[in-house]
């Protein structure tokens, strides 16, 4: 139990302080000492201190027996009293819990440095007990390796937000975010965490290692059992604190290895498209996601596989310009067809669209195919449900796109047709983008769909005015080679009128606003400056002769060489009417059909389709009333785009005010029906707008069930007549 130290005595402060001491410890269990000096001992007190190392276990004892004790060659002590020594050490116990989100941390090695030394490992409850300690000094140090999880790009985002002052991390989170170990947080720490998330090693990184608070605990001596000696564990890189023991982590994945999230929140859909590409080309593959309003997605981690014998990732493998990731930091790690991507930013993703684009060189031969297979998808470390949709890329021979007929002539106000022809069918529905070189003269739809397995699709073109030759171009998306084709269109002279709202046909209503297309209407351009509207503008006059033979001058909004906006005069009889536009340059005529009703809704882009020309009114419970636009001008696109309408709280009353023409003569409010994305929108008012000539207004109440639907279609039926469709965007 006891072992004499190298020098088994200490004279300091004893009666023997002036003596010379000799010793012999050669025999186990026995210490022999002799001492002499020039000065006689005097007084009483401690004769000499003996020094031993305690090597026995706690609670063990040893007798201390004086077998012989003599002064001056044999003078015995009057009284000899033997003693007894017992080990009075004990144990050290406590718990190790996770610092950020308190939970037990098993598998931590607890080492007690002292005499005797001891070690143990924390159990599943994080508890430990170090038994059999001596009574001397001890230092207890926790260590742990492995069992690393919960580190993702979301943690990098939290560090980045802390650095720029957008959030405040706890002390435990700051310790976890110090990826470089320099004691501070910077964007470098965020970068190291993002690298770890995709499997890139960096010698400067401490990510994935464990640290503890305190680093260790020291004890000058042990007497009895030391309880409550707790430690906090920190996994460097896990700033959000979603680490879990391996046993608990296994429960969070489904049978396919994807994160299992039990949440009523609808899942985000992450989609790879089915694609085709030609050998040697660059394939840009978009990853699209469903709408994510108010989800606060700051980061995502993607894990996917592809066939590296068919596709080769480019040196610049991702494209984030004009994607939802345009303001994010993206890190990529690719290894023989296994691609891992981590992205984070300071501002959340909250809309539908292309998350990012992957760029590959097509190295496979004709007929080969690569799957685009999701292995795992995490948004904000898996706190949001995800429904991944796999895709594929098939390598096909070179194919061509053409437009027929290559040239044609149509009259102003009339429609023509073009057919797009592919030399080979496509494996999926594909968008064909259309464009007119001069939409003032001839227009085409923005796009049409080529159905899967088909090689042709037809679409209409519309002649708006005479002029030079117009080129209609059709282009396939970049993902299938950016093929394009052109057709030449010429417009001959005549007058053709349509509803200024719908642009659908030559049927217009009395008092409605119409547009006439043609050429040489005037040699200048002028718009009416005030009301009542003039009947002569820019030297041009419009007259309408109705089916009863009555001729009336039409009020004019706008006159240009190829277009006149006018109002059908009040009192114009129904049936076929003749329009005559006369100026000092020309006299042009045409026919139009007059009906009591010809409902049309104005669009923001003045083409009868797309986002509505409308406003929203928001009536609050405090009596406040605010007007909000539903569209805004986009400089990049050169057209109006939808502004998402926020339906706000349940106490807000949200109304949509639509503008149209040809509606005011309806038989009654009960005979007008408006639906938005299939849901009825109660009509509060339908009739003349009251301020502007020919303009009608329809006020409808927005259904709160539309929340979150994004772009929705507004449909209107008036006395059985269907108006053109327009759209709005609901947040």
Secondary structure, DSSP 4 states (H G I P E B T S, - for coil): -EEEEEEEEE-TTSTTTTSEEEEE--STT--EEEEE-SS---S-S---EEEEEE-SPTT-EEEE-----EETTTEE-S----EEEE-----EEEEEEESSS--B----EEEEESSS-EEEE--TTSEEEE-S--SS-EEEEEE--S------HHHHHHHHHHHTTS----HHHHHHH-TTSSSS--HHHHHHHHHHHTT---TT--TT-EEEESSEEEES---S-B----EEEEETT--S-----HHHHGGGB-TTS-B----SSPPEEEEEPEEEEETTPEEEEEEEE---TT--EEEEEEEEE--TTTEEEEEEEEE-TTSTTTTSEEEEEEETTEEEEEEEEEEEE-S-EEEEEEEEEE-SPTT-EEEEEEEEEEEGGGTS-EEEE-EEEEEE----EEEESSEEEEETT-EEEEEEEESS--SS-EEEEEEES-TTTEEE-SEEEE-TT--EEEEEEEE-S--S-EEEEEEE-GGGT--EEEEEEEEES--EEEETTT---SEEETT-EEEEE-S-S-SS-EE--SSSPBSEETTEEEEEE-TTS-EEEPPEEEE-SSEEEEEPPTTPPSEEEEEEEE-SS-EEEEEEEEES---EE-BTTSSSSSBBSEEEEEE-TTS-EEEEESEEEETTTTEEEEPPBP---TT-EEEEEEEEES-TT-S-GGGEEEEETTEE--EEEEEE-SSSTT-EEEEEEPPGGGTT-EEEEEEEEETTEEPPPEEEEE-
